[in-house]
Amino acid sequence: MNNKLYGKLIFELSKKGRVGYSLQDNEYGNYEIPASMQRAEEVDLPECDELTVVRHYTNLSNNNFGVDTGFYPLGSCTMKYNPKINEEMAAQSPFQSLHPEQPADTAKGALEMVAMLEHSLCELTGLAHFTFKPYAGAHGELTGLMTIDNYHRSRGDLARKKVIVPDSAHGTNPASAAVCGLEIIEVKSLADGTVDYEDLKRIVAEQGSEISAMMMTNPNTLGLFETRIPEIAALIHDCGGLMYYDGANLNPMLGVCRPGDMGFDVMHINLHKTFSTPHGGGGPGSGPVGVREGLQEFFPVVSPYHGNFSVMMRAYAYILSLGREHVKEVGPLATLNANYIKESLKDVYELPIDGLCCHEFVFDGLKDKSTGVTTMDVAKRLLDYGYHAPTIYFPLLFHESLMVEPTENESKETLDEFIAVMRQIAEEAKTNPDEVKSAPHNTPIGRVDDVLAAKHPVTTWKVLKNERMED
């Protein structure tokens, strides 16, 4: 867009005396605001007309990427399939106007919905009870670990302060354990990407009396199904510990197999990942925690309210829309899409672990390392072709990790277009590597200094004298 106003901050578009609103005359009289509640000086807000404001934010929105504008290979972790009917259900005024402090007998419909959602989640996970108080996945992890810690404390088993975490785990796992005051023990992965059972046996033999729990994601972060879960669960249970399931990768398991049946005692579910809520930008989220029978009495009080209610509404609408028959199709379709992309690109991108994956897979950068083109370069070049980058440099098991997560609703045509672009970038890396290394070229902002931005973020803009536009 060749517009000199494009890209400016709303403050930079401000002109003194411009007004974009008109308020009715005050009909209720004037009331003095106590001095203690008044600002020391006037708040400095931009002064813009309505059309300037609308154009400014519309132009900004055109820079956003979402599932409504294109394929999002980051998949289940951030922008899943979000049917509009779920948004409509959550936006109904009777639910939107609820207040968390209103009497329970005036919100019976909402409470009944929560109860029905709990029943559905219990059926899908094989667990007995859920609490909806956690506000996000990491909050759910902490709640689940606190539940486990409360359980051990109730038995006077105060020595159990260690949590086993695979080296392929999500970073929130060890972080949540640390916040809970627990010590992390890392268990290694085998060459095939699954948990090293022999290393786990060694840990349990040496420290079994101190093990509080083992945290696992299944399928794991590499998108691989952990086939020895029953043996692992038996090993942990025999030493007195509990099994914790990180529900971040529940998508491919939905309606196919249940964590509770595998031997997991506690789990959290990311409703905003598996059950349809657009949650780009860090929110909104919901991380309900489920437990087997008998552990519900150890739920900690992490909030006086039922978490993010609108996220729960979307999740229940999603479950009802699919029904018992079709919820079983989510996992196989997500798995099919992931394997289709993987097999179509593994001749030009390095596949460190071959074989069937679930809803996601990980490349270790380009197969031809001689070009000097990195995973970061590939991700930046994707922006030029209109694609949001996949997860990069995670998991940490590989130096140039590039994780692709197509969701179950993407068509073969969409996947084929993405595959073609990824192959095009691989070819560019050979024929014109500098073009890839200097990408993106077609975005409003080019490649930024990530380290500088992280160490010295600029999060505010101070209005300087005479800096605003003049008439």
C-alpha positions in Angstrom: 0.0 0.0 0.0 1.5 3.3 -1.1 0.1 5.4 1.8 2.3 7.6 3.9 0.0 7.0 6.9 0.4 3.2 6.6 2.6 1.8 9.3 2.4 4.8 11.7 1.3 4.4 15.3 -2.2 5.7 16.2 -0.4 8.3 18.3 1.5 9.6 15.3 -1.8 10.1 13.5 -3.2 12.2 16.3 -4.0 15.9 15.7 -4.9 18.1 18.5 -8.6 18.9 18.7 -9.8 16.1 16.5 -12.7 14.1 17.9 -14.1 10.8 16.7 -17.1 10.5 19.0 -20.1 12.4 20.2 -21.6 11.8 23.7 -25.1 12.7 24.9 -25.5 15.4 27.5 -25.2 14.2 31.0 -28.7 13.5 32.4 -27.6 12.3 35.8 -26.1 15.4 37.4 -22.5 16.1 38.3 -20.7 14.3 41.1 -17.3 15.2 42.5 -14.7 12.4 42.1 -12.5 12.1 45.3 -9.0 13.5 44.8 -7.5 10.2 45.8 -9.1 8.6 42.7 -8.1 11.3 40.2 -5.1 11.2 38.0 -2.3 13.7 38.8 -2.4 14.8 35.1 -4.6 14.2 32.1 -4.1 10.8 30.3 -2.4 11.3 27.0 -4.7 9.6 24.4 -4.6 10.0 20.6 -7.0 12.4 19.1 -8.3 11.0 15.8 -11.4 11.1 13.7 -13.4 7.9 13.2 -12.3 7.2 9.6 -8.6 7.5 10.6 -9.1 5.0 13.5 -11.0 2.5 11.4 -8.5 2.6 8.5 -5.5 2.4 10.9 -6.7 -0.8 12.7 -8.1 -2.3 9.5 -4.6 -1.9 7.9 -3.0 -3.4 11.0 -5.4 -6.4 10.9 -4.4 -7.1 7.3 -0.9 -7.9 8.6 -2.3 -10.6 10.9 -2.3 -14.3 10.0 -5.0 -16.7 11.0 -6.8 -19.8 9.9 -9.3 -17.7 8.1 -6.6 -16.3 5.8 -4.4 -19.3 5.1 -2.9 -22.6 6.0 -1.2 -22.5 9.4 1.4 -25.3 9.7 1.9 -24.6 13.4 -1.4 -26.5 13.7 -2.8 -27.8 17.0 -0.6 -25.8 19.3 -2.0 -22.4 18.4 -4.6 -22.0 15.6 -6.7 -25.2 15.3 -9.9 -25.8 13.4 -12.4 -23.3 14.8 -15.9 -23.8 13.3 -17.9 -20.5 13.4 -20.8 -22.3 15.0 -18.7 -22.5 18.2 -18.1 -18.8 18.1 -21.8 -18.2 17.7 -22.7 -20.4 20.7 -20.1 -18.7 23.0 -21.2 -15.2 21.9 -24.9 -15.7 22.9 -25.9 -12.8 25.2 -27.2 -14.9 28.1 -23.8 -16.4 28.4 -21.8 -13.3 27.7 -23.6 -11.3 30.4 -22.8 -13.8 33.2 -20.9 -12.5 36.1 -18.7 -14.8 38.3 -20.0 -13.3 41.5 -23.7 -13.7 40.7 -25.7 -16.3 42.8 -25.3 -19.9 41.7 -29.1 -20.3 41.4 -29.2 -17.6 38.7 -26.6 -19.4 36.5 -28.0 -23.0 36.6 -27.8 -23.3 32.8 -24.1 -22.4 32.7 -23.4 -24.7 35.6 -25.2 -27.5 33.8 -23.1 -26.9 30.7 -20.0 -27.2 32.8 -21.2 -30.5 34.3 -22.0 -31.9 30.8 -18.6 -30.8 29.5 -17.0 -32.6 32.5 -19.0 -35.8 31.6 -17.8 -35.5 28.0 -14.2 -35.1 28.9 -14.3 -38.0 31.3 -15.7 -40.2 28.6 -13.0 -39.1 26.2 -10.1 -39.4 28.6 -11.0 -42.3 30.8 -10.7 -40.2 34.0 -13.3 -39.7 36.7 -13.3 -36.0 37.6 -12.3 -32.6 36.2 -11.7 -29.2 37.7 -12.1 -26.2 35.3 -10.4 -23.6 37.4 -7.0 -23.5 35.6 -6.9 -20.7 33.1 -4.3 -22.2 30.7 -2.3 -25.3 29.9 0.7 -24.4 32.1 -1.7 -23.4 34.9 -3.3 -26.8 34.4 0.1 -28.5 34.7 0.8 -26.7 37.9 -2.6 -27.6 39.3 -2.1 -31.2 38.4 1.3 -31.4 40.0 -0.1 -29.7 43.1 -2.8 -32.3 43.2 -0.2 -35.0 43.1 1.9 -33.3 45.8 -1.2 -33.0 48.0 -1.9 -36.7 47.5 1.6 -37.6 48.7 1.4 -35.2 51.6 -1.9 -36.7 52.8 -0.1 -40.0 53.1 2.8 -38.5 55.0 5.1 -39.4 52.1 7.0 -36.1 52.3 10.1 -37.4 50.6 8.5 -37.5 47.2 9.8 -34.3 45.6 11.2 -35.5 42.3 9.5 -35.5 38.9 10.7 -37.5 36.0 10.6 -35.6 32.7 11.7 -36.9 29.2 14.3 -34.9 27.4 11.8 -34.4 24.6 9.2 -32.8 26.8 7.5 -29.5 26.4 9.4 -26.8 28.2 6.5 -26.1 30.5 6.8 -29.5 32.1 10.1 -28.9 34.0 9.0 -25.3 34.5 5.7 -26.2 36.2 7.5 -28.8 38.3 10.0 -26.2 39.5 7.3 -23.7 40.3 5.6 -26.4 42.4 8.8 -26.8 44.4 9.7 -30.1 42.8 13.1 -31.4 41.5 13.4 -32.4 37.9 15.0 -35.7 36.8 15.5 -36.0 33.0 15.1 -39.4 31.4 16.8 -39.9 28.0 15.3 -40.7 24.6 16.3 -43.6 22.4 17.4 -43.1 18.8 13.8 -43.7 17.7 12.6 -40.7 19.7 10.8 -42.7 22.4 11.6 -42.8 26.2 14.6 -45.0 27.1 13.0 -47.6 29.3 16.3 -48.9 30.6 17.4 -45.4 31.6 14.0 -45.0 33.3 14.4 -48.3 35.2 17.8 -47.1 36.4 16.3 -43.8 37.7 13.5 -45.6 39.5 15.9 -48.2 41.0 18.1 -45.4 42.4 15.5 -42.9 43.5 12.1 -44.6 43.5 11.2 -43.7 47.1 11.6 -40.0 46.1 9.6 -40.1 42.9 6.4 -38.0 43.0 5.4 -38.4 39.4 6.4 -38.9 35.8 5.2 -36.4 33.2 4.7 -37.6 29.7 3.1 -36.4 26.4 1.8 -39.1 24.2 2.3 -38.9 21.3 5.5 -37.2 22.3 6.9 -33.9 21.0 8.3 -35.6 18.0 4.8 -36.8 17.1 5.7 -40.4 17.9 3.4 -42.7 19.8 5.1 -44.0 23.0 4.3 -47.8 22.8 5.6 -48.8 26.2 3.2 -46.6 28.3 1.7 -49.6 30.2 5.2 -50.8 31.3 6.3 -47.3 32.2 3.1 -46.7 34.2 3.5 -50.0 36.1 7.1 -49.1 36.9 6.2 -45.7 38.3 3.1 -47.0 40.2 5.2 -49.8 41.7 7.6 -47.3 43.2 4.7 -45.2 44.6 4.6 -42.4 42.1 1.8 -41.2 39.9 1.6 -40.7 36.1 0.9 -37.3 34.7 -0.3 -36.8 31.1 0.5 -33.5 29.3 -2.6 -33.1 27.1 -1.0 -30.7 24.6 -0.9 -33.5 22.0 -4.3 -35.0 22.7 -5.6 -34.3 19.2 -4.5 -37.5 17.4 -5.7 -39.6 20.4 -9.2 -38.1 20.5 -11.8 -40.9 20.4 -9.1 -43.4 19.6 -7.5 -44.2 22.9 -7.7 -42.7 26.4 -5.0 -41.6 28.8 -6.8 -43.1 31.8 -6.9 -46.5 30.1 -3.1 -46.3 29.6 -2.4 -45.8 33.3 -2.3 -42.1 33.7 -3.6 -40.7 37.0 -3.7 -37.0 36.3 -3.8 -34.9 33.1 -4.6 -31.5 31.9 -6.4 -30.7 28.6 -5.7 -27.6 26.5 -9.3 -26.9 25.6 -8.0 -24.1 23.3 -5.9 -26.6 21.4 -7.9 -29.8 21.1 -11.4 -28.4 21.4 -11.6 -25.3 19.2 -10.7 -21.9 20.4 -8.6 -19.4 18.4 -5.8 -18.7 20.8 -3.1 -16.9 18.8 -1.2 -14.2 20.7 -1.1 -16.1 24.0 -4.8 -16.4 24.9 -7.5 -17.1 25.8 -6.8 -20.5 27.2 -8.3 -23.1 29.4 -6.5 -26.0 31.1 -9.0 -28.2 33.0 -7.3 -31.0 35.1 -8.7 -34.5 35.2 -7.9 -37.2 37.8 -8.8 -40.9 38.4 -11.3 -41.7 41.2 -10.1 -40.8 44.6 -7.7 -38.0 43.6 -10.4 -35.3 43.2 -10.2 -34.5 47.0 -6.7 -33.3 46.5 -7.5 -30.6 43.9 -5.9 -27.3 45.1 -7.8 -24.0 45.1 -6.1 -22.2 42.3 -9.1 -19.9 41.5 -12.5 -19.2 42.9 -14.1 -19.4 39.5 -14.6 -21.8 36.6 -11.7 -20.5 34.4 -12.5 -19.0 31.0 -16.2 -19.8 30.5 -16.4 -18.8 26.9 -13.6 -21.3 26.0 -15.5 -24.0 27.8 -18.6 -23.1 25.7 -16.7 -23.4 22.5 -15.3 -26.8 23.6 -18.7 -28.2 24.4 -20.2 -26.9 21.1 -17.3 -28.6 19.3 -17.9 -31.9 21.1 -21.6 -31.8 20.4 -21.0 -30.9 16.7 -18.8 -33.9 16.2 -20.7 -36.4 18.4 -19.6 -39.8 19.5 -19.4 -41.1 15.9 -17.3 -38.3 14.3 -14.9 -37.4 17.2 -13.0 -40.5 16.2 -12.2 -39.1 12.8 -10.2 -36.1 14.2 -7.0 -38.1 15.1 -6.8 -40.3 12.0 -7.3 -37.3 9.7 -4.7 -35.2 11.5 -2.3 -38.1 11.4 -3.0 -38.7 7.7 -2.2 -35.1 6.8 1.0 -35.0 8.8 2.3 -38.2 7.2 1.4 -37.0 3.7 3.5 -33.8 4.1 6.3 -35.7 5.8 6.6 -38.3 3.1 6.3 -35.7 0.3 9.3 -33.6 1.6 11.7 -36.1 3.2 13.8 -36.2 0.1 14.7 -32.5 0.5 14.4 -32.0 4.2 16.3 -34.1 6.8 14.0 -36.6 8.6 16.0 -37.7 11.6 13.5 -40.4 12.6 11.6 -42.2 9.9 8.4 -44.1 10.3 4.8 -43.3 11.1 4.1 -40.1 13.0 0.9 -38.9 14.5 -0.4 -35.3 14.1 3.0 -33.7 13.9 6.6 -34.4 12.7 10.0 -32.9 12.9 12.6 -32.2 10.2 16.2 -31.4 11.1 16.5 -28.6 8.6 17.3 -29.0 4.9 18.8 -32.2 3.7 21.6 -30.4 1.8 23.5 -28.7 4.6 26.2 -27.3 2.2 23.9 -24.3 1.3 24.3 -22.7 4.7 20.5 -22.1 4.7 19.1 -22.6 8.2 15.7 -23.5 9.6 15.3 -19.9 10.5 15.9 -18.9 6.9 13.3 -21.4 5.7 10.8 -20.0 8.2 11.4 -16.4 7.1 11.2 -17.3 3.4 7.8 -19.0 4.0 6.5 -15.5 5.0 7.2 -14.3 1.4 4.9 -17.0 0.1 2.1 -16.2 2.5 2.5 -18.9 5.0 3.0 -18.6 8.8 6.2 -20.4 9.8 5.9 -23.7 11.6 7.5 -24.2 15.1 11.3 -24.0 14.7 14.2 -25.0 16.9 12.0 -27.2 19.1 12.2 -29.8 20.3 15.8 -29.4 21.3 16.8 -32.9 20.4 17.9 -31.7 16.9 20.0 -28.7 15.9 17.7 -27.4 13.1 14.3 -28.7 14.3 11.3 -27.7 12.1 8.0 -29.0 13.4 5.0 -29.2 11.1 1.5 -29.7 12.5 -1.3 -29.8 9.9 -4.8 -30.0 11.4 -7.4 -32.6 10.5 -9.6 -30.2 8.4 -7.0 -29.2 5.8 -7.7 -30.4 2.2 -5.2 -32.2 0.0 -5.1 -29.2 -2.3 -4.0 -27.0 0.5 -1.4 -29.5 1.7 -0.1 -29.8 -1.9 0.3 -26.1 -2.2 2.3 -26.0 1.0 4.5 -28.9 -0.1 5.2 -27.1 -3.4 6.3 -24.0 -1.6 8.6 -26.0 0.8 10.2 -27.7 -2.2 10.6 -24.4 -4.0 12.5 -23.0 -0.9 14.7 -26.1 -0.9 15.5 -25.4 -4.5 16.2 -21.7 -3.9 18.6 -22.7 -1.1 20.7 -24.4 -3.8 20.3 -21.9 -6.6 20.1 -18.6 -4.8 20.8 -19.1 -1.1 21.3 -15.4 -0.4 17.7 -14.7 -1.3 16.6 -17.2 1.3 19.1 -16.0 3.9 17.9 -12.4 3.6 14.1 -13.2 3.6 11.4 -12.0 4.1 11.3 -9.6 1.2 7.5 -9.0 0.8 6.5 -8.2 4.4 6.0 -4.7 5.9 9.0 -5.3 8.1 12.0 -7.2 7.0 14.2 -9.5 9.1 14.5 -8.1 12.6 17.3 -8.5 15.1 15.7 -11.2 17.3 18.4 -11.0 20.0 18.2 -7.2 20.3 14.4 -7.3 20.3 14.4 -9.9 23.1 17.0 -8.1 25.2 15.8 -4.5 24.6 12.1 -4.6 23.8 10.4 -1.4 23.0 6.9 -1.7 24.4 5.9 1.9 24.8 5.9 5.1 22.7 6.4 8.4 24.4 4.9 11.5 22.8 7.5 14.2 22.3 6.7 17.8 22.0 5.6 18.8 18.5 5.9 15.2 17.3 2.3 14.9 16.4 1.0 15.7 12.9 0.3 19.4 12.2 -2.8 20.6 10.5 
